[in-house]
Amino acid sequence: MSQGADVNYVDPTSSYRQGVLSLARNHAKDCGTANDWYSDHVTGFARCLEIVVAAGGWKPYVRAPRVSLVVLRRLCEKERARAPPELARLFALDKFIFWRVLSFWRSEREMPVYLMNTDVPAPPEHQFRYG
């Protein structure tokens, strides 16, 4: 999805003619009662896919935390909100520097570095397990 995959794609050779989202939902339903590693991941993937689609795509989904910070900063500038103490120093920065800091900030919604860069090994708890 981060590389621009079409979540509405329908395989023209398939007899079912289901999109990726409906396939994920159906597969999650089939796995729904099982309580194992695989079914948890399938269900989690289906939920993640639904949230990304509801957000309007991958980029709006990933940018949402930054957008929230920009909106909060703007409200603080207009004195319609008060910055939390942990963000007060960030909001006090010049607008250009504020945007520069945000460009380096990674949210929990972004892809982990080890998935985007093959030179970075995955932590042991995120390595694929068989069986």
SEMIDO-818415 format. One record per residue (C-alpha): x negated, y, z; chain. Coordinates in steps of 0.05 Angstrom, whole numbers. Layout:
> X | Y | Z | A
...
//
This chain:
> 0 | 0 | 0 | A
> -57 | 47 | 15 | A
> -83 | 36 | -56 | A
> -15 | 54 | -87 | A
> 20 | -13 | -92 | A
> 92 | -8 | -114 | A
> 136 | -36 | -58 | A
> 196 | -35 | -105 | A
> 162 | -81 | -156 | A
> 204 | -139 | -180 | A
> 169 | -197 | -214 | A
> 202 | -203 | -283 | A
> 185 | -277 | -287 | A
> 218 | -294 | -221 | A
> 288 | -323 | -223 | A
> 306 | -289 | -156 | A
> 292 | -217 | -179 | A
> 277 | -194 | -109 | A
> 232 | -136 | -91 | A
> 174 | -141 | -42 | A
> 214 | -111 | 15 | A
> 273 | -159 | 8 | A
> 224 | -218 | 1 | A
> 189 | -196 | 65 | A
> 255 | -189 | 102 | A
> 280 | -258 | 79 | A
> 214 | -291 | 97 | A
> 215 | -257 | 165 | A
> 286 | -284 | 176 | A
> 263 | -354 | 158 | A
> 205 | -348 | 208 | A
> 247 | -310 | 259 | A
> 258 | -364 | 310 | A
> 188 | -394 | 308 | A
> 141 | -368 | 361 | A
> 73 | -374 | 330 | A
> 17 | -331 | 302 | A
> 41 | -336 | 230 | A
> 114 | -317 | 242 | A
> 93 | -258 | 286 | A
> 50 | -231 | 230 | A
> 104 | -241 | 177 | A
> 155 | -206 | 220 | A
> 106 | -150 | 236 | A
> 90 | -141 | 162 | A
> 164 | -137 | 144 | A
> 175 | -84 | 198 | A
> 114 | -45 | 175 | A
> 137 | -47 | 103 | A
> 207 | -22 | 122 | A
> 176 | 36 | 162 | A
> 130 | 56 | 104 | A
> 188 | 54 | 54 | A
> 232 | 95 | 101 | A
> 176 | 147 | 107 | A
> 174 | 155 | 32 | A
> 109 | 119 | 18 | A
> 41 | 105 | 48 | A
> 14 | 176 | 46 | A
> 74 | 208 | 82 | A
> 71 | 151 | 133 | A
> -3 | 161 | 148 | A
> 2 | 237 | 148 | A
> 61 | 240 | 197 | A
> 18 | 247 | 261 | A
> -23 | 303 | 229 | A
> 40 | 337 | 205 | A
> 68 | 334 | 276 | A
> 5 | 367 | 303 | A
> 9 | 422 | 250 | A
> 82 | 435 | 267 | A
> 68 | 436 | 341 | A
> 10 | 485 | 330 | A
> 55 | 530 | 289 | A
> 109 | 529 | 343 | A
> 57 | 547 | 395 | A
> 34 | 606 | 352 | A
> 106 | 631 | 350 | A
> 111 | 619 | 426 | A
> 168 | 570 | 416 | A
> 128 | 513 | 448 | A
> 70 | 504 | 494 | A
> 9 | 462 | 476 | A
> -6 | 403 | 521 | A
> -70 | 415 | 560 | A
> -108 | 362 | 520 | A
> -92 | 399 | 455 | A
> -100 | 471 | 479 | A
> -173 | 475 | 456 | A
> -157 | 445 | 388 | A
> -100 | 494 | 377 | A
> -144 | 553 | 398 | A
> -192 | 540 | 339 | A
> -191 | 582 | 277 | A
> -142 | 555 | 224 | A
> -198 | 533 | 177 | A
> -235 | 496 | 232 | A
> -170 | 466 | 257 | A
> -157 | 436 | 187 | A
> -229 | 412 | 183 | A
> -222 | 376 | 250 | A
> -157 | 344 | 227 | A
> -191 | 319 | 164 | A
> -238 | 276 | 207 | A
> -184 | 254 | 256 | A
> -159 | 183 | 246 | A
> -91 | 161 | 271 | A
> -69 | 92 | 291 | A
> -30 | 89 | 226 | A
> -91 | 90 | 181 | A
> -126 | 28 | 156 | A
> -182 | 3 | 201 | A
> -251 | 18 | 175 | A
> -268 | -56 | 168 | A
> -211 | -65 | 119 | A
> -232 | -6 | 76 | A
> -307 | -18 | 78 | A
> -337 | -88 | 66 | A
> -402 | -66 | 100 | A
> -367 | -61 | 168 | A
> -352 | -129 | 200 | A
> -284 | -140 | 231 | A
> -281 | -146 | 307 | A
> -273 | -219 | 330 | A
> -201 | -209 | 351 | A
> -183 | -187 | 280 | A
> -218 | -241 | 241 | A
> -172 | -289 | 204 | A
> -157 | -354 | 240 | A
> -138 | -418 | 205 | A
> -84 | -463 | 233 | A
//
